[in-house]
Amino acid sequence: MFDNLFGRSKTPANPPIPFGRYSDNNKSVEKTARWTDADNLYKEKKYQESIDAFFDYLRDDTADNVILQRNGTAFKFELYQGSKVVRGTGDHDHLYAEVSLTKMPQPSVPVMRRLLEQNFSLYYSRYALDGDRLCMKFDSDIEAANPNKLYYALKELATKADKQDDQLVQDFSSLQPLDNDHVQEIAESEKETKFAFTQKWIKESLEYIQTLDADKFSGGISYLLLTLAFRIDFLICPEGGFRTELERIPVLYFTKDEKPAQEKNTAMTESFKKLLAVTKESFFKNLFRSKSSFAIVVPQTHKTIADSINAANVNMVWYRDNHYDYIGQQICEYGISYCQYSYSLPKPLTELFLILMKVNYEEYFTALGFADTYYNSFRKRFDEKAIIEKINSVQEQWRKKYPMLAFNTHYLKFDSLLNFNNTFTKELELLNFDNK
């Protein structure tokens, strides 16, 4: 009665802010069936119907990322990938697709050399120059445009273009951005919050690392720095040059060479200091909302994900037993955040990971305007009921596609953040994503 009288709602209203990179490993049962339709229709030489089914499969109805318009055997399409739009046409004989990269007002030998070299790494598409417009192109005979070829060709075209346009403009000052009017500006308040917490997290991590022995705690420091990179990627969702620089940090660590962990930690620390020096104005330019059609990473079996979580939780034990709880919390987070960063995860796993992040970074979500926070950091108190209800809601939502999914909330511990992180990620490790 009081809820109705004072306008309160049982379900807290949250701002429509997405987190993490786009994953195309989130298709419903019905969407997955459209891939089978496309494949069968192609084998039956019903090429136009196969193309319709293919683009229906590719379309994320929530994101509205794919547009297909048909007039008889003639058709045109658009698909979105970050700051780029792939535009294409086709008829009964041929299919063409292209995407604009940048504008090049004056010819540049270094630019053309860069693209010529990168042409050798492309399997389906190619770089091209159309007047003063740098672009990428792909084309195919309709009879050769089977769903697999279309998927990987359009993915190469879209993801490479989305990566290259930012890189080219950053590396060559003579180039100008092009065809990115479709990106959506985000609220200034959201930008301010994301900038403030990016600065806060980096400063806190670097200051804490300074209190640790660089040799004795080299492994723990690596975990702290990598987890920080993955957290910023997932929660802040930077684009453009900031994301490019952020992506270089894990590469510094995972590159196979003879460098000791201490040296790699120093290199990662210096990279974070550079990100810390980015001005607010420059940072804001790398924050915008966009649609995507392809994940930039590939799916993995759940065993791979489970192994990552398990290895992290095993490595956490020493830090827990020696009262380095903060490092232990970060290590538990690392096991799943590494997977979120490196692989295209099933949507319910990402939604469960988001619960973990809301618990650990309650201040950030509150600052963004989220009402369904699950942990009071001042009182160190969990909202156990809300956490369990959300976990069950995620499972029920995806029950049709993943009938074996079973997160056992009875094993969760709510006496500390470390124990919660450990038991929560343990349940993530044991999930079953078999579809039958």
Contacts in CASP RR format, 6 or more apart in sequence:
PFRMAT RR
TARGET T0000
AUTHOR 0000-0000-0000
METHOD contacts of the structure
MODEL  1
MFDNLFGRSKTPANPPIPFGRYSDNNKSVEKTARWTDADNLYKEKKYQES
IDAFFDYLRDDTADNVILQRNGTAFKFELYQGSKVVRGTGDHDHLYAEVS
LTKMPQPSVPVMRRLLEQNFSLYYSRYALDGDRLCMKFDSDIEAANPNKL
YYALKELATKADKQDDQLVQDFSSLQPLDNDHVQEIAESEKETKFAFTQK
WIKESLEYIQTLDADKFSGGISYLLLTLAFRIDFLICPEGGFRTELERIP
VLYFTKDEKPAQEKNTAMTESFKKLLAVTKESFFKNLFRSKSSFAIVVPQ
THKTIADSINAANVNMVWYRDNHYDYIGQQICEYGISYCQYSYSLPKPLT
ELFLILMKVNYEEYFTALGFADTYYNSFRKRFDEKAIIEKINSVQEQWRK
KYPMLAFNTHYLKFDSLLNFNNTFTKELELLNFDNK
2 8 0 8 1.000
3 9 0 8 1.000
3 10 0 8 1.000
12 370 0 8 1.000
12 371 0 8 1.000
12 372 0 8 1.000
13 371 0 8 1.000
14 369 0 8 1.000
14 370 0 8 1.000
14 371 0 8 1.000
14 372 0 8 1.000
15 190 0 8 1.000
15 368 0 8 1.000
15 369 0 8 1.000
15 370 0 8 1.000
17 190 0 8 1.000
17 368 0 8 1.000
18 237 0 8 1.000
18 289 0 8 1.000
19 234 0 8 1.000
19 235 0 8 1.000
19 237 0 8 1.000
19 354 0 8 1.000
19 357 0 8 1.000
20 233 0 8 1.000
20 234 0 8 1.000
20 235 0 8 1.000
20 237 0 8 1.000
20 340 0 8 1.000
20 350 0 8 1.000
21 233 0 8 1.000
21 234 0 8 1.000
21 237 0 8 1.000
21 292 0 8 1.000
21 295 0 8 1.000
21 296 0 8 1.000
21 297 0 8 1.000
21 341 0 8 1.000
22 63 0 8 1.000
22 292 0 8 1.000
22 293 0 8 1.000
22 294 0 8 1.000
22 295 0 8 1.000
23 295 0 8 1.000
23 344 0 8 1.000
23 345 0 8 1.000
23 346 0 8 1.000
23 347 0 8 1.000
23 350 0 8 1.000
24 60 0 8 1.000
24 293 0 8 1.000
24 294 0 8 1.000
24 295 0 8 1.000
24 344 0 8 1.000
25 295 0 8 1.000
25 299 0 8 1.000
25 344 0 8 1.000
25 345 0 8 1.000
25 346 0 8 1.000
25 347 0 8 1.000
26 60 0 8 1.000
26 346 0 8 1.000
26 347 0 8 1.000
27 35 0 8 1.000
27 57 0 8 1.000
28 400 0 8 1.000
28 401 0 8 1.000
29 400 0 8 1.000
29 401 0 8 1.000
31 56 0 8 1.000
31 57 0 8 1.000
32 57 0 8 1.000
34 53 0 8 1.000
34 54 0 8 1.000
34 56 0 8 1.000
34 57 0 8 1.000
35 53 0 8 1.000
35 54 0 8 1.000
35 57 0 8 1.000
35 147 0 8 1.000
37 50 0 8 1.000
37 53 0 8 1.000
37 57 0 8 1.000
38 50 0 8 1.000
38 51 0 8 1.000
38 53 0 8 1.000
38 54 0 8 1.000
38 57 0 8 1.000
38 147 0 8 1.000
39 50 0 8 1.000
39 146 0 8 1.000
39 147 0 8 1.000
41 47 0 8 1.000
41 49 0 8 1.000
41 50 0 8 1.000
41 53 0 8 1.000
42 50 0 8 1.000
42 146 0 8 1.000
42 147 0 8 1.000
45 143 0 8 1.000
47 92 0 8 1.000
47 142 0 8 1.000
47 143 0 8 1.000
47 145 0 8 1.000
48 70 0 8 1.000
48 72 0 8 1.000
48 73 0 8 1.000
48 75 0 8 1.000
48 92 0 8 1.000
48 142 0 8 1.000
50 146 0 8 1.000
50 147 0 8 1.000
51 75 0 8 1.000
51 95 0 8 1.000
51 142 0 8 1.000
51 145 0 8 1.000
51 150 0 8 1.000
52 68 0 8 1.000
52 70 0 8 1.000
54 147 0 8 1.000
54 150 0 8 1.000
54 151 0 8 1.000
55 66 0 8 1.000
55 68 0 8 1.000
55 77 0 8 1.000
56 68 0 8 1.000
57 147 0 8 1.000
58 65 0 8 1.000
58 66 0 8 1.000
58 79 0 8 1.000
58 151 0 8 1.000
58 154 0 8 1.000
58 293 0 8 1.000
59 65 0 8 1.000
59 66 0 8 1.000
59 68 0 8 1.000
60 66 0 8 1.000
60 293 0 8 1.000
63 80 0 8 1.000
63 291 0 8 1.000
63 292 0 8 1.000
64 291 0 8 1.000
65 79 0 8 1.000
65 80 0 8 1.000
65 291 0 8 1.000
65 292 0 8 1.000
65 293 0 8 1.000
66 77 0 8 1.000
66 78 0 8 1.000
66 79 0 8 1.000
66 80 0 8 1.000
66 293 0 8 1.000
67 77 0 8 1.000
67 78 0 8 1.000
67 79 0 8 1.000
68 75 0 8 1.000
68 76 0 8 1.000
68 77 0 8 1.000
69 75 0 8 1.000
69 76 0 8 1.000
69 77 0 8 1.000
73 91 0 8 1.000
73 92 0 8 1.000
74 89 0 8 1.000
74 90 0 8 1.000
74 91 0 8 1.000
75 89 0 8 1.000
75 90 0 8 1.000
75 91 0 8 1.000
76 87 0 8 1.000
76 88 0 8 1.000
76 89 0 8 1.000
76 90 0 8 1.000
77 87 0 8 1.000
77 88 0 8 1.000
77 89 0 8 1.000
77 97 0 8 1.000
78 85 0 8 1.000
78 86 0 8 1.000
78 87 0 8 1.000
78 88 0 8 1.000
79 85 0 8 1.000
79 86 0 8 1.000
79 154 0 8 1.000
79 158 0 8 1.000
79 293 0 8 1.000
80 86 0 8 1.000
80 182 0 8 1.000
80 290 0 8 1.000
80 291 0 8 1.000
80 292 0 8 1.000
80 293 0 8 1.000
81 158 0 8 1.000
81 159 0 8 1.000
81 161 0 8 1.000
81 162 0 8 1.000
81 291 0 8 1.000
81 292 0 8 1.000
81 293 0 8 1.000
81 294 0 8 1.000
82 162 0 8 1.000
82 183 0 8 1.000
82 239 0 8 1.000
82 290 0 8 1.000
82 291 0 8 1.000
82 292 0 8 1.000
83 162 0 8 1.000
83 165 0 8 1.000
83 166 0 8 1.000
83 180 0 8 1.000
83 183 0 8 1.000
83 239 0 8 1.000
83 240 0 8 1.000
83 288 0 8 1.000
83 290 0 8 1.000
84 99 0 8 1.000
84 100 0 8 1.000
84 101 0 8 1.000
84 158 0 8 1.000
84 161 0 8 1.000
84 162 0 8 1.000
84 165 0 8 1.000
84 179 0 8 1.000
84 180 0 8 1.000
85 99 0 8 1.000
85 100 0 8 1.000
85 179 0 8 1.000
85 182 0 8 1.000
86 97 0 8 1.000
86 98 0 8 1.000
86 99 0 8 1.000
86 154 0 8 1.000
86 157 0 8 1.000
86 158 0 8 1.000
86 161 0 8 1.000
86 293 0 8 1.000
87 97 0 8 1.000
87 98 0 8 1.000
87 99 0 8 1.000
88 95 0 8 1.000
88 96 0 8 1.000
88 97 0 8 1.000
88 98 0 8 1.000
89 95 0 8 1.000
89 96 0 8 1.000
90 96 0 8 1.000
90 142 0 8 1.000
91 142 0 8 1.000
92 142 0 8 1.000
93 141 0 8 1.000
93 142 0 8 1.000
94 139 0 8 1.000
94 140 0 8 1.000
94 141 0 8 1.000
94 142 0 8 1.000
95 139 0 8 1.000
95 140 0 8 1.000
95 141 0 8 1.000
95 142 0 8 1.000
95 145 0 8 1.000
95 150 0 8 1.000
96 137 0 8 1.000
96 138 0 8 1.000
96 139 0 8 1.000
97 137 0 8 1.000
97 138 0 8 1.000
97 139 0 8 1.000
97 153 0 8 1.000
97 154 0 8 1.000
97 157 0 8 1.000
98 128 0 8 1.000
98 135 0 8 1.000
98 136 0 8 1.000
98 137 0 8 1.000
98 138 0 8 1.000
98 157 0 8 1.000
99 135 0 8 1.000
99 136 0 8 1.000
99 157 0 8 1.000
99 158 0 8 1.000
99 161 0 8 1.000
99 179 0 8 1.000
100 133 0 8 1.000
100 134 0 8 1.000
100 135 0 8 1.000
100 178 0 8 1.000
100 179 0 8 1.000
101 127 0 8 1.000
101 133 0 8 1.000
101 134 0 8 1.000
101 135 0 8 1.000
101 136 0 8 1.000
101 161 0 8 1.000
101 164 0 8 1.000
101 165 0 8 1.000
101 168 0 8 1.000
101 178 0 8 1.000
102 133 0 8 1.000
102 134 0 8 1.000
102 165 0 8 1.000
102 168 0 8 1.000
102 169 0 8 1.000
102 175 0 8 1.000
102 176 0 8 1.000
102 177 0 8 1.000
102 178 0 8 1.000
103 132 0 8 1.000
103 133 0 8 1.000
103 134 0 8 1.000
103 175 0 8 1.000
103 176 0 8 1.000
103 177 0 8 1.000
103 178 0 8 1.000
104 111 0 8 1.000
104 129 0 8 1.000
104 132 0 8 1.000
104 133 0 8 1.000
104 134 0 8 1.000
104 174 0 8 1.000
104 175 0 8 1.000
104 176 0 8 1.000
105 132 0 8 1.000
105 174 0 8 1.000
105 176 0 8 1.000
106 174 0 8 1.000
108 172 0 8 1.000
108 174 0 8 1.000
108 175 0 8 1.000
110 172 0 8 1.000
111 134 0 8 1.000
111 168 0 8 1.000
111 172 0 8 1.000
111 174 0 8 1.000
111 175 0 8 1.000
112 129 0 8 1.000
114 168 0 8 1.000
114 171 0 8 1.000
115 127 0 8 1.000
115 134 0 8 1.000
116 127 0 8 1.000
118 127 0 8 1.000
118 164 0 8 1.000
119 126 0 8 1.000
119 127 0 8 1.000
122 156 0 8 1.000
122 160 0 8 1.000
123 152 0 8 1.000
123 153 0 8 1.000
123 156 0 8 1.000
124 138 0 8 1.000
124 149 0 8 1.000
124 152 0 8 1.000
124 153 0 8 1.000
124 156 0 8 1.000
124 157 0 8 1.000
125 136 0 8 1.000
125 137 0 8 1.000
125 138 0 8 1.000
125 153 0 8 1.000
125 156 0 8 1.000
125 157 0 8 1.000
125 160 0 8 1.000
126 136 0 8 1.000
126 137 0 8 1.000
126 138 0 8 1.000
127 134 0 8 1.000
127 135 0 8 1.000
127 136 0 8 1.000
128 134 0 8 1.000
128 135 0 8 1.000
128 136 0 8 1.000
128 137 0 8 1.000
129 135 0 8 1.000
133 178 0 8 1.000
134 168 0 8 1.000
134 175 0 8 1.000
134 178 0 8 1.000
136 157 0 8 1.000
136 160 0 8 1.000
136 161 0 8 1.000
136 164 0 8 1.000
137 157 0 8 1.000
138 153 0 8 1.000
138 154 0 8 1.000
138 156 0 8 1.000
138 157 0 8 1.000
140 149 0 8 1.000
140 150 0 8 1.000
140 153 0 8 1.000
154 293 0 8 1.000
154 294 0 8 1.000
155 293 0 8 1.000
155 294 0 8 1.000
158 293 0 8 1.000
158 294 0 8 1.000
159 294 0 8 1.000
159 296 0 8 1.000
163 296 0 8 1.000
165 177 0 8 1.000
165 178 0 8 1.000
165 180 0 8 1.000
166 239 0 8 1.000
166 240 0 8 1.000
166 241 0 8 1.000
166 243 0 8 1.000
166 244 0 8 1.000
167 241 0 8 1.000
167 244 0 8 1.000
168 175 0 8 1.000
169 175 0 8 1.000
169 176 0 8 1.000
169 177 0 8 1.000
170 240 0 8 1.000
170 241 0 8 1.000
170 244 0 8 1.000
182 290 0 8 1.000
182 291 0 8 1.000
183 288 0 8 1.000
183 289 0 8 1.000
183 290 0 8 1.000
184 288 0 8 1.000
184 289 0 8 1.000
184 290 0 8 1.000
185 288 0 8 1.000
185 289 0 8 1.000
186 287 0 8 1.000
186 288 0 8 1.000
186 289 0 8 1.000
190 287 0 8 1.000
190 368 0 8 1.000
191 283 0 8 1.000
191 284 0 8 1.000
191 287 0 8 1.000
193 364 0 8 1.000
193 367 0 8 1.000
193 368 0 8 1.000
194 236 0 8 1.000
194 238 0 8 1.000
194 283 0 8 1.000
194 287 0 8 1.000
195 280 0 8 1.000
195 283 0 8 1.000
195 284 0 8 1.000
196 367 0 8 1.000
197 235 0 8 1.000
197 236 0 8 1.000
197 361 0 8 1.000
197 363 0 8 1.000
197 364 0 8 1.000
197 367 0 8 1.000
198 232 0 8 1.000
198 236 0 8 1.000
198 238 0 8 1.000
198 275 0 8 1.000
198 283 0 8 1.000
199 276 0 8 1.000
201 228 0 8 1.000
201 231 0 8 1.000
201 232 0 8 1.000
202 228 0 8 1.000
202 232 0 8 1.000
202 272 0 8 1.000
202 275 0 8 1.000
202 276 0 8 1.000
203 276 0 8 1.000
205 224 0 8 1.000
205 225 0 8 1.000
205 228 0 8 1.000
205 272 0 8 1.000
206 269 0 8 1.000
206 272 0 8 1.000
206 273 0 8 1.000
206 276 0 8 1.000
208 224 0 8 1.000
208 326 0 8 1.000
209 221 0 8 1.000
209 224 0 8 1.000
209 225 0 8 1.000
209 265 0 8 1.000
209 269 0 8 1.000
212 220 0 8 1.000
212 221 0 8 1.000
214 221 0 8 1.000
214 262 0 8 1.000
214 265 0 8 1.000
215 262 0 8 1.000
217 327 0 8 1.000
218 260 0 8 1.000
218 261 0 8 1.000
218 262 0 8 1.000
218 265 0 8 1.000
219 261 0 8 1.000
220 319 0 8 1.000
220 327 0 8 1.000
220 331 0 8 1.000
221 261 0 8 1.000
221 265 0 8 1.000
222 253 0 8 1.000
222 261 0 8 1.000
222 264 0 8 1.000
222 265 0 8 1.000
222 268 0 8 1.000
223 312 0 8 1.000
223 315 0 8 1.000
223 327 0 8 1.000
223 330 0 8 1.000
223 331 0 8 1.000
223 334 0 8 1.000
224 327 0 8 1.000
224 330 0 8 1.000
225 249 0 8 1.000
225 253 0 8 1.000
225 265 0 8 1.000
225 268 0 8 1.000
225 269 0 8 1.000
225 272 0 8 1.000
226 249 0 8 1.000
226 250 0 8 1.000
226 253 0 8 1.000
226 268 0 8 1.000
226 334 0 8 1.000
226 338 0 8 1.000
227 330 0 8 1.000
227 331 0 8 1.000
227 333 0 8 1.000
227 334 0 8 1.000
227 337 0 8 1.000
228 272 0 8 1.000
229 246 0 8 1.000
229 249 0 8 1.000
229 250 0 8 1.000
229 268 0 8 1.000
229 341 0 8 1.000
230 250 0 8 1.000
230 334 0 8 1.000
230 337 0 8 1.000
230 338 0 8 1.000
230 340 0 8 1.000
230 341 0 8 1.000
231 333 0 8 1.000
231 337 0 8 1.000
231 357 0 8 1.000
231 361 0 8 1.000
232 238 0 8 1.000
232 246 0 8 1.000
233 243 0 8 1.000
233 246 0 8 1.000
233 247 0 8 1.000
233 341 0 8 1.000
234 337 0 8 1.000
234 340 0 8 1.000
234 341 0 8 1.000
234 353 0 8 1.000
234 357 0 8 1.000
235 357 0 8 1.000
235 361 0 8 1.000
235 364 0 8 1.000
236 287 0 8 1.000
237 287 0 8 1.000
238 246 0 8 1.000
238 283 0 8 1.000
238 286 0 8 1.000
238 287 0 8 1.000
239 286 0 8 1.000
239 287 0 8 1.000
239 288 0 8 1.000
239 290 0 8 1.000
240 286 0 8 1.000
241 286 0 8 1.000
242 275 0 8 1.000
242 278 0 8 1.000
242 282 0 8 1.000
242 283 0 8 1.000
242 286 0 8 1.000
243 286 0 8 1.000
245 271 0 8 1.000
245 274 0 8 1.000
245 275 0 8 1.000
246 275 0 8 1.000
248 271 0 8 1.000
249 268 0 8 1.000
249 271 0 8 1.000
249 272 0 8 1.000
250 341 0 8 1.000
252 264 0 8 1.000
252 267 0 8 1.000
252 268 0 8 1.000
252 271 0 8 1.000
253 264 0 8 1.000
253 268 0 8 1.000
295 344 0 8 1.000
297 341 0 8 1.000
297 342 0 8 1.000
297 343 0 8 1.000
297 344 0 8 1.000
298 343 0 8 1.000
298 344 0 8 1.000
299 343 0 8 1.000
299 344 0 8 1.000
299 345 0 8 1.000
299 346 0 8 1.000
300 339 0 8 1.000
300 343 0 8 1.000
300 344 0 8 1.000
302 431 0 8 1.000
302 432 0 8 1.000
302 433 0 8 1.000
304 339 0 8 1.000
304 343 0 8 1.000
305 336 0 8 1.000
305 339 0 8 1.000
305 343 0 8 1.000
305 345 0 8 1.000
305 349 0 8 1.000
305 428 0 8 1.000
305 429 0 8 1.000
306 429 0 8 1.000
306 430 0 8 1.000
308 335 0 8 1.000
308 336 0 8 1.000
308 338 0 8 1.000
308 339 0 8 1.000
309 335 0 8 1.000
309 336 0 8 1.000
309 339 0 8 1.000
309 425 0 8 1.000
309 426 0 8 1.000
309 428 0 8 1.000
309 429 0 8 1.000
310 429 0 8 1.000
311 335 0 8 1.000
312 331 0 8 1.000
312 332 0 8 1.000
312 334 0 8 1.000
312 335 0 8 1.000
312 338 0 8 1.000
312 425 0 8 1.000
313 331 0 8 1.000
313 332 0 8 1.000
313 335 0 8 1.000
313 422 0 8 1.000
313 425 0 8 1.000
313 426 0 8 1.000
313 429 0 8 1.000
315 331 0 8 1.000
316 328 0 8 1.000
316 331 0 8 1.000
316 332 0 8 1.000
316 418 0 8 1.000
316 422 0 8 1.000
319 325 0 8 1.000
319 327 0 8 1.000
319 328 0 8 1.000
319 331 0 8 1.000
320 328 0 8 1.000
320 418 0 8 1.000
320 422 0 8 1.000
325 416 0 8 1.000
325 417 0 8 1.000
325 418 0 8 1.000
328 418 0 8 1.000
328 421 0 8 1.000
329 360 0 8 1.000
329 417 0 8 1.000
329 418 0 8 1.000
329 421 0 8 1.000
332 418 0 8 1.000
332 421 0 8 1.000
332 422 0 8 1.000
332 424 0 8 1.000
332 425 0 8 1.000
333 356 0 8 1.000
333 360 0 8 1.000
333 421 0 8 1.000
333 425 0 8 1.000
335 425 0 8 1.000
336 353 0 8 1.000
336 356 0 8 1.000
336 425 0 8 1.000
336 428 0 8 1.000
337 353 0 8 1.000
339 345 0 8 1.000
340 350 0 8 1.000
340 353 0 8 1.000
345 353 0 8 1.000
346 398 0 8 1.000
346 402 0 8 1.000
346 433 0 8 1.000
347 398 0 8 1.000
348 394 0 8 1.000
348 395 0 8 1.000
348 397 0 8 1.000
348 398 0 8 1.000
348 402 0 8 1.000
348 405 0 8 1.000
349 428 0 8 1.000
349 431 0 8 1.000
349 433 0 8 1.000
351 394 0 8 1.000
352 391 0 8 1.000
352 394 0 8 1.000
352 407 0 8 1.000
352 428 0 8 1.000
353 428 0 8 1.000
355 374 0 8 1.000
355 387 0 8 1.000
355 390 0 8 1.000
355 391 0 8 1.000
355 394 0 8 1.000
355 424 0 8 1.000
356 421 0 8 1.000
356 424 0 8 1.000
356 425 0 8 1.000
358 365 0 8 1.000
358 370 0 8 1.000
358 372 0 8 1.000
358 373 0 8 1.000
358 374 0 8 1.000
358 375 0 8 1.000
359 374 0 8 1.000
359 375 0 8 1.000
359 382 0 8 1.000
359 387 0 8 1.000
359 417 0 8 1.000
359 420 0 8 1.000
359 424 0 8 1.000
360 375 0 8 1.000
360 417 0 8 1.000
360 421 0 8 1.000
362 373 0 8 1.000
362 374 0 8 1.000
362 375 0 8 1.000
362 376 0 8 1.000
362 377 0 8 1.000
363 377 0 8 1.000
365 373 0 8 1.000
366 373 0 8 1.000
372 386 0 8 1.000
372 390 0 8 1.000
373 383 0 8 1.000
374 382 0 8 1.000
374 383 0 8 1.000
374 386 0 8 1.000
374 387 0 8 1.000
374 390 0 8 1.000
375 381 0 8 1.000
375 382 0 8 1.000
375 383 0 8 1.000
375 417 0 8 1.000
376 382 0 8 1.000
376 383 0 8 1.000
380 416 0 8 1.000
380 417 0 8 1.000
382 414 0 8 1.000
382 420 0 8 1.000
384 412 0 8 1.000
384 414 0 8 1.000
387 409 0 8 1.000
387 412 0 8 1.000
388 409 0 8 1.000
388 412 0 8 1.000
391 407 0 8 1.000
391 409 0 8 1.000
392 409 0 8 1.000
394 407 0 8 1.000
395 405 0 8 1.000
395 406 0 8 1.000
395 407 0 8 1.000
398 405 0 8 1.000
399 405 0 8 1.000
401 435 0 8 1.000
402 432 0 8 1.000
402 433 0 8 1.000
402 434 0 8 1.000
402 435 0 8 1.000
403 435 0 8 1.000
403 436 0 8 1.000
404 432 0 8 1.000
404 433 0 8 1.000
404 434 0 8 1.000
404 435 0 8 1.000
404 436 0 8 1.000
405 431 0 8 1.000
405 432 0 8 1.000
405 433 0 8 1.000
406 431 0 8 1.000
406 432 0 8 1.000
407 427 0 8 1.000
407 428 0 8 1.000
407 431 0 8 1.000
408 427 0 8 1.000
408 430 0 8 1.000
409 427 0 8 1.000
411 423 0 8 1.000
411 426 0 8 1.000
411 427 0 8 1.000
412 420 0 8 1.000
412 423 0 8 1.000
412 424 0 8 1.000
412 427 0 8 1.000
413 419 0 8 1.000
413 420 0 8 1.000
413 422 0 8 1.000
413 423 0 8 1.000
414 420 0 8 1.000
END
